[in-house]
Amino acid sequence: MTDSPQTEATPVRFGVVVFPGSNCDADAYDAVSSFPGAEARYLWHKDTGLDGLDCVILPGGFSYGDYLRCGAIARFSPIMTAVRNFADAGGLVIGICNGFQILLEAGMLPGAMHQNEGLKFVCKLVNLRVENDATPFTSGYEAGQVIKIPIAHHEGNYFIDNVGLAELEANDQIVVRYCEGSGQTTAESNPNGSLGNIAGVCNREGNVFGLMPHPERVCDAVIGGTDGRGVFESIISAIAARAGAR
């Protein structure tokens, strides 16, 4: 396990939102808490205050049972107004799996999700190619770097229309893509049929990021890998840099 880039500065404070049906909240909480200089607290979906937080995590799971459509009900939770205001003020927000779906349903990220191609739940390790290493969530990696992170979803088939896709590409909003171990993007390396092998995107401002893979599940070699640590190291470094600039 590598050391956090922040060890003595003001703690970086993460908030982990818990919706009815979230089941990866504890994983996210434990992952970020493993970094020296980082603190985490849970946020109930009815909370409306995010004071003192540096980053909000919308974790994976099945919010509200994923009835109707994944994330479609969670978007109306009281905390989502606060999360939107937090992001509008420049706060960092990351949505993982169901959290990504919620950000899409809330209109905080562009695009939509279809059910996986093949209509089967897929749970396995996949290769991801880092497309954009200039975001607060990926600066700990290098552009073109291939990392291994697990997925576990039934509705991760990312879609956006041609105009939206052109905007994503023009603004470097495609952050990670599914790929082979060599880094080549192929149909075989695409686990769910996502358009353009897209696994994660950010908003135009770069402070809201959603991805279907679970970086919090590969933050400790004991449980199978550490490739996900770069996501949280990037966040901590970005927040530390902001604090230093103030």
SEMI-674167 format. One record per residue (C-alpha): residue in three letters; x, y, z. Coordinates in Angstrom, 3 decimals. Layout:
SEMI-674167
+------+----------+----------+----------+
! code !        u !        v !        w !
+------+----------+----------+----------+
!  ALA !        X !        Y !        Z !
...
+------+----------+----------+----------+
END
This chain:
SEMI-674167
+------+----------+----------+----------+
! code !        u !        v !        w !
+------+----------+----------+----------+
!  MET !    0.000 !    0.000 !    0.000 !
!  THR !    1.453 !    3.383 !   -0.983 !
!  ASP !    1.446 !    6.443 !    1.214 !
!  SER !   -0.963 !    9.233 !    0.573 !
!  PRO !    0.546 !   12.340 !   -0.992 !
!  GLN !   -0.881 !   14.248 !    1.967 !
!  THR !    0.378 !   13.264 !    5.406 !
!  GLU !    0.591 !   16.392 !    7.557 !
!  ALA !   -1.668 !   18.993 !    5.954 !
!  THR !   -5.277 !   19.742 !    6.846 !
!  PRO !   -7.300 !   16.527 !    6.515 !
!  VAL !   -9.125 !   15.942 !    3.262 !
!  ARG !  -12.750 !   15.300 !    4.123 !
!  PHE !  -14.861 !   12.866 !    2.107 !
!  GLY !  -18.615 !   12.466 !    2.430 !
!  VAL !  -20.107 !    9.105 !    1.402 !
!  VAL !  -23.816 !    9.320 !    0.572 !
!  VAL !  -25.959 !    6.403 !    1.720 !
!  PHE !  -29.189 !    5.866 !   -0.183 !
!  PRO !  -31.654 !    3.140 !    0.742 !
!  GLY !  -30.115 !    0.237 !   -1.188 !
!  SER !  -26.505 !    1.446 !   -1.276 !
!  ASN !  -24.225 !   -1.510 !   -0.605 !
!  CYS !  -20.758 !   -0.197 !   -1.488 !
!  ASP !  -20.837 !    2.718 !    0.938 !
!  ALA !  -18.717 !    0.915 !    3.531 !
!  ASP !  -16.192 !   -0.092 !    0.852 !
!  ALA !  -15.828 !    3.526 !   -0.252 !
!  TYR !  -15.620 !    4.737 !    3.360 !
!  ASP !  -12.919 !    2.189 !    4.221 !
!  ALA !  -10.951 !    2.885 !    1.036 !
!  VAL !  -10.650 !    6.639 !    1.529 !
!  SER !  -10.067 !    6.240 !    5.268 !
!  SER !   -6.972 !    4.152 !    4.492 !
!  PHE !   -5.162 !    7.226 !    3.214 !
!  PRO !   -3.169 !    9.163 !    5.819 !
!  GLY !   -4.571 !   12.657 !    6.057 !
!  ALA !   -8.009 !   11.679 !    4.796 !
!  GLU !  -11.225 !   11.499 !    6.795 !
!  ALA !  -14.655 !   10.219 !    5.845 !
!  ARG !  -18.186 !   10.495 !    7.149 !
!  TYR !  -21.452 !    9.000 !    6.011 !
!  LEU !  -24.221 !   11.209 !    4.647 !
!  TRP !  -27.827 !   10.007 !    4.802 !
!  HIS !  -29.864 !   10.634 !    1.671 !
!  LYS !  -32.113 !   13.000 !    3.606 !
!  ASP !  -29.208 !   15.186 !    4.721 !
!  THR !  -29.017 !   18.604 !    3.150 !
!  GLY !  -25.760 !   19.967 !    4.561 !
!  LEU !  -22.316 !   19.262 !    3.112 !
!  ASP !  -20.394 !   21.794 !    5.175 !
!  GLY !  -16.695 !   21.107 !    5.604 !
!  LEU !  -16.469 !   18.468 !    2.886 !
!  ASP !  -13.924 !   18.439 !    0.076 !
!  CYS !  -15.322 !   15.556 !   -1.968 !
!  VAL !  -18.651 !   13.733 !   -2.134 !
!  ILE !  -18.850 !   10.069 !   -3.139 !
!  LEU !  -22.032 !    8.513 !   -4.525 !
!  PRO !  -21.293 !    4.812 !   -4.013 !
!  GLY !  -22.459 !    1.720 !   -5.827 !
!  GLY !  -25.439 !   -0.406 !   -4.947 !
!  PHE !  -29.115 !   -0.489 !   -5.817 !
!  SER !  -30.573 !    2.808 !   -4.665 !
!  TYR !  -34.254 !    2.396 !   -3.899 !
!  GLY !  -33.932 !   -1.131 !   -5.274 !
!  ASP !  -33.291 !    0.316 !   -8.728 !
!  TYR !  -37.033 !    0.157 !   -9.241 !
!  LEU !  -38.257 !    2.116 !  -12.251 !
!  ARG !  -34.705 !    2.649 !  -13.590 !
!  CYS !  -31.241 !    2.717 !  -11.981 !
!  GLY !  -30.755 !    6.015 !  -10.188 !
!  ALA !  -34.073 !    7.426 !  -11.374 !
!  ILE !  -35.564 !    7.640 !   -7.872 !
!  ALA !  -32.348 !    8.545 !   -6.038 !
!  ARG !  -32.009 !   11.690 !   -8.100 !
!  PHE !  -34.985 !   13.099 !   -6.138 !
!  SER !  -33.421 !   12.484 !   -2.710 !
!  PRO !  -33.082 !   15.689 !   -0.682 !
!  ILE !  -29.290 !   15.400 !   -0.613 !
!  MET !  -29.025 !   15.586 !   -4.398 !
!  THR !  -29.930 !   19.289 !   -4.379 !
!  ALA !  -27.066 !   19.832 !   -1.952 !
!  VAL !  -24.743 !   17.695 !   -4.088 !
!  ARG !  -25.630 !   19.723 !   -7.176 !
!  ASN !  -24.997 !   23.002 !   -5.325 !
!  PHE !  -21.719 !   21.594 !   -4.001 !
!  ALA !  -20.604 !   20.718 !   -7.532 !
!  ASP !  -21.751 !   24.061 !   -8.920 !
!  ALA !  -19.482 !   25.715 !   -6.349 !
!  GLY !  -16.527 !   23.666 !   -7.600 !
!  GLY !  -16.642 !   20.770 !   -5.126 !
!  LEU !  -15.439 !   17.361 !   -6.296 !
!  VAL !  -18.107 !   14.690 !   -6.820 !
!  ILE !  -17.450 !   11.109 !   -7.876 !
!  GLY !  -20.163 !    8.587 !   -8.692 !
!  ILE !  -19.232 !    4.906 !   -8.774 !
!  CYS !  -21.477 !    2.394 !  -10.570 !
!  ASN !  -24.949 !    3.181 !   -9.193 !
!  GLY !  -23.534 !    6.564 !   -8.223 !
!  PHE !  -22.619 !    7.130 !  -11.876 !
!  GLN !  -26.151 !    6.171 !  -12.889 !
!  ILE !  -27.555 !    8.652 !  -10.356 !
!  LEU !  -25.369 !   11.467 !  -11.728 !
!  LEU !  -26.650 !   10.702 !  -15.225 !
!  GLU !  -30.269 !   10.638 !  -14.073 !
!  ALA !  -29.721 !   13.913 !  -12.207 !
!  GLY !  -28.347 !   15.535 !  -15.343 !
!  MET !  -25.012 !   16.250 !  -13.667 !
!  LEU !  -23.248 !   14.195 !  -16.314 !
!  PRO !  -24.210 !   13.776 !  -19.979 !
!  GLY !  -25.520 !   10.544 !  -21.452 !
!  ALA !  -27.636 !    7.629 !  -20.260 !
!  MET !  -27.396 !    3.948 !  -19.381 !
!  HIS !  -28.898 !    0.973 !  -21.154 !
!  GLN !  -28.942 !   -2.569 !  -19.861 !
!  ASN !  -25.800 !   -4.504 !  -20.673 !
!  GLU !  -25.526 !   -5.925 !  -24.140 !
!  GLY !  -26.560 !   -9.541 !  -23.650 !
!  LEU !  -28.891 !   -8.557 !  -20.777 !
!  LYS !  -26.710 !  -10.267 !  -18.170 !
!  PHE !  -25.203 !   -9.045 !  -14.929 !
!  VAL !  -21.420 !   -8.863 !  -15.370 !
!  CYS !  -19.007 !   -9.107 !  -12.433 !
!  LYS !  -15.287 !   -9.343 !  -13.234 !
!  LEU !  -11.986 !   -7.516 !  -13.450 !
!  VAL !  -11.615 !   -5.390 !  -16.578 !
!  ASN !   -8.838 !   -3.374 !  -18.165 !
!  LEU !   -9.272 !    0.378 !  -18.365 !
!  ARG !   -7.252 !    2.825 !  -20.405 !
!  VAL !   -6.844 !    6.253 !  -18.847 !
!  GLU !   -7.835 !    8.720 !  -21.548 !
!  ASN !   -7.539 !   11.943 !  -19.588 !
!  ASP !   -4.963 !   12.278 !  -16.803 !
!  ALA !   -5.629 !   15.987 !  -16.313 !
!  THR !   -8.696 !   15.600 !  -14.094 !
!  PRO !   -8.735 !   15.807 !  -10.267 !
!  PHE !   -9.651 !   12.103 !  -10.308 !
!  THR !   -6.946 !   10.732 !  -12.606 !
!  SER !   -3.858 !   12.914 !  -12.218 !
!  GLY !   -2.214 !   10.048 !  -10.343 !
!  TYR !   -2.132 !    8.025 !  -13.564 !
!  GLU !   -0.597 !    8.681 !  -16.966 !
!  ALA !   -2.596 !    9.103 !  -20.154 !
!  GLY !   -2.699 !    5.753 !  -21.935 !
!  GLN !   -1.969 !    3.808 !  -18.736 !
!  VAL !   -3.874 !    0.541 !  -18.417 !
!  ILE !   -5.260 !   -0.353 !  -15.001 !
!  LYS !   -7.322 !   -3.268 !  -13.704 !
!  ILE !  -10.511 !   -2.470 !  -11.827 !
!  PRO !  -13.594 !   -4.658 !  -11.220 !
!  ILE !  -17.093 !   -4.070 !  -12.518 !
!  ALA !  -20.377 !   -5.463 !  -11.187 !
!  HIS !  -23.515 !   -4.248 !  -12.930 !
!  HIS !  -26.464 !   -5.076 !  -15.137 !
!  GLU !  -26.983 !   -1.587 !  -16.538 !
!  GLY !  -23.625 !   -0.163 !  -17.563 !
!  ASN !  -24.076 !    0.186 !  -21.301 !
!  TYR !  -23.236 !    3.865 !  -21.689 !
!  PHE !  -24.962 !    5.753 !  -24.502 !
!  ILE !  -25.011 !    9.297 !  -25.833 !
!  ASP !  -26.145 !   10.720 !  -29.164 !
!  ASN !  -23.700 !   11.778 !  -31.858 !
!  VAL !  -23.790 !   15.446 !  -30.897 !
!  GLY !  -23.148 !   14.610 !  -27.274 !
!  LEU !  -20.344 !   12.204 !  -28.163 !
!  ALA !  -18.649 !   14.872 !  -30.275 !
!  GLU !  -18.841 !   17.272 !  -27.347 !
!  LEU !  -17.377 !   14.701 !  -24.971 !
!  GLU !  -14.467 !   14.088 !  -27.302 !
!  ALA !  -13.894 !   17.777 !  -28.056 !
!  ASN !  -13.803 !   18.649 !  -24.365 !
!  ASP !  -11.738 !   15.646 !  -23.195 !
!  GLN !  -14.624 !   14.444 !  -21.037 !
!  ILE !  -14.080 !   10.752 !  -21.767 !
!  VAL !  -11.879 !    9.799 !  -18.831 !
!  VAL !  -11.560 !    5.992 !  -19.058 !
!  ARG !  -12.380 !    3.334 !  -21.664 !
!  TYR !  -12.578 !   -0.452 !  -21.519 !
!  CYS !   -9.634 !   -2.001 !  -23.341 !
!  GLU !   -7.397 !   -5.025 !  -23.782 !
!  GLY !   -4.348 !   -5.448 !  -21.571 !
!  SER !   -2.337 !   -3.912 !  -24.387 !
!  GLY !   -4.464 !   -0.771 !  -24.255 !
!  GLN !   -6.260 !   -1.463 !  -27.527 !
!  THR !  -10.000 !   -0.881 !  -27.442 !
!  THR !  -11.872 !   -3.797 !  -28.986 !
!  ALA !  -15.387 !   -5.174 !  -28.964 !
!  GLU !  -14.113 !   -8.151 !  -26.964 !
!  SER !  -12.779 !   -5.897 !  -24.212 !
!  ASN !  -16.085 !   -4.043 !  -23.919 !
!  PRO !  -18.015 !   -5.884 !  -21.163 !
!  ASN !  -21.387 !   -4.224 !  -21.602 !
!  GLY !  -21.631 !   -2.739 !  -25.107 !
!  SER !  -20.874 !    0.840 !  -24.065 !
!  LEU !  -20.623 !    3.294 !  -26.927 !
!  GLY !  -16.965 !    3.779 !  -27.807 !
!  ASN !  -15.940 !    1.473 !  -24.932 !
!  ILE !  -16.650 !    4.389 !  -22.583 !
!  ALA !  -16.342 !    3.426 !  -18.921 !
!  GLY !  -16.334 !    6.860 !  -17.302 !
!  VAL !  -16.893 !   10.512 !  -18.135 !
!  CYS !  -16.594 !   13.862 !  -16.406 !
!  ASN !  -18.541 !   17.069 !  -16.736 !
!  ARG !  -17.192 !   19.914 !  -18.811 !
!  GLU !  -15.716 !   21.648 !  -15.751 !
!  GLY !  -13.937 !   18.430 !  -14.750 !
!  ASN !  -15.087 !   18.371 !  -11.112 !
!  VAL !  -17.830 !   15.719 !  -11.478 !
!  PHE !  -16.768 !   12.227 !  -12.510 !
!  GLY !  -18.752 !    9.039 !  -12.971 !
!  LEU !  -17.517 !    5.553 !  -13.798 !
!  MET !  -18.984 !    2.068 !  -13.759 !
!  PRO !  -15.861 !    0.224 !  -12.440 !
!  HIS !  -15.225 !    0.149 !   -8.681 !
!  PRO !  -11.854 !    1.712 !   -7.742 !
!  GLU !  -12.682 !    1.367 !   -4.034 !
!  ARG !  -12.504 !   -2.432 !   -4.407 !
!  VAL !   -8.860 !   -2.411 !   -5.496 !
!  CYS !   -7.239 !   -0.209 !   -2.890 !
!  ASP !   -5.466 !   -2.931 !   -0.939 !
!  ALA !   -3.309 !   -5.788 !   -2.219 !
!  VAL !   -4.909 !   -8.063 !    0.383 !
!  ILE !   -8.193 !   -7.940 !   -1.531 !
!  GLY !   -6.717 !   -8.305 !   -4.995 !
!  GLY !   -5.085 !   -5.124 !   -6.217 !
!  THR !   -4.216 !   -1.488 !   -5.697 !
!  ASP !   -4.929 !    0.033 !   -9.107 !
!  GLY !   -7.888 !    1.953 !   -7.717 !
!  ARG !   -5.803 !    3.905 !   -5.250 !
!  GLY !   -4.746 !    6.321 !   -7.953 !
!  VAL !   -8.282 !    7.701 !   -8.131 !
!  PHE !   -8.325 !    8.676 !   -4.468 !
!  GLU !   -4.675 !    9.779 !   -4.449 !
!  SER !   -5.561 !   12.088 !   -7.325 !
!  ILE !   -8.490 !   13.562 !   -5.407 !
!  ILE !   -6.395 !   14.090 !   -2.280 !
!  SER !   -3.608 !   15.724 !   -4.287 !
!  ALA !   -6.064 !   18.020 !   -6.070 !
!  ILE !   -7.645 !   19.139 !   -2.822 !
!  ALA !   -4.248 !   19.631 !   -1.176 !
!  ALA !   -3.164 !   21.746 !   -4.135 !
!  ARG !   -6.306 !   23.857 !   -3.824 !
!  ALA !   -5.666 !   24.381 !   -0.121 !
!  GLY !   -2.083 !   25.372 !   -0.819 !
!  ALA !   -3.184 !   27.877 !   -3.415 !
!  ARG !   -5.515 !   29.640 !   -0.995 !
+------+----------+----------+----------+
END
